[in-house]
Amino acid sequence: MPEEVEAVKYIFKQYCSGVGIERIAKNLNEKGVRLKKSNELWRPYYITRMLRNEKYIGDALLQKRVSVNFKLVKNNGVAIGENEEMF
């Protein structure tokens, strides 16, 4: 687990410092860092996905979906007690 955390921190620090995605992948591979699940080499595609993933960048939107109980719906179509989006 600590190695994963360090890899993620490294990727974001390097990217924010202006290092390109392909270079980051190459550096990780040269250091011997492998992907957790598959033990594969890093590829630029994996880095791009990580940098865009809302869970990694802290932009996760909670309660994206709200189940509507049609018994509780008002005439204007808004459910009673419907939760607002939380950031």
N, C-alpha and C positions, 0 to 999 in steps of 0.2 A: 504493500500500500504506500509506504513513504516514497518509493521509487516512482510510482504513478503520479503522486502529488508533485514531486520535483520535476517530472517531465512536463506536466501541464504548466507549472510556473515558468519553466524554462521556455516553453513555446510562446507563451504570452509576452514574457519579457523581451525575447528576441524579436518577435513581431512588432511590438511597440517601439523597439529601438531601430526599426527600419530594415531588419534582416528579411530577405525574401523567403517565401514558403519552401521553395525547393532547397535553399541553403539550410534552412532549419531541419528539414527531413534528412539531408545529408549529414549534418552535424550529429543528430541523434543516432543515426546508423553507425557513424564513426566511433561514437562513445559506447556503442554496444547496447543501447536502450532498445528494447523490443516492445511491440504491442502486447498488451496484457492477455487478451483472449486467444490470439492466434500465434503469438510469438513471431510474427512477421516483421519484416523491415518496415520502417516508416516510409510513407509515400506522401507527396504533396497533397493528394486528395484527402488523406486522413487529417492532415493539419488544417486544411481549409474547412472541413466539416466541423472540426473542434472549434475553430475560431468563430464560426457562425452559429454554433449551438447555443440556444438561449440559456441552457442550464449552466454552461461554462462561463458565459459572459454576464450572468446575473440579471438577465432580462426575462425571466420566466413569468408568465402570466398565469395566475392561479384562477380557478373556477372559470375556465374557458367555456365550459358547457354547463348549463343549468337544466335539470330535468323539470319539465312543467307538469304539474298535477292539474289536469284540466278541470277538476272539481273546484279548484281554488282560483280560477282565472276570472278576472273582472270583465266587464263588458268591453273595455277598451283594449283587451288582448294582453295586458300585462299581468303576469302572475303575482299574486299576493305573496309577499315575503321573498321575492326574487332577490338574490344577492347581487350586489354590484361587483364589477371586476376588481380584483386585488392585485397590486403590483408588488 
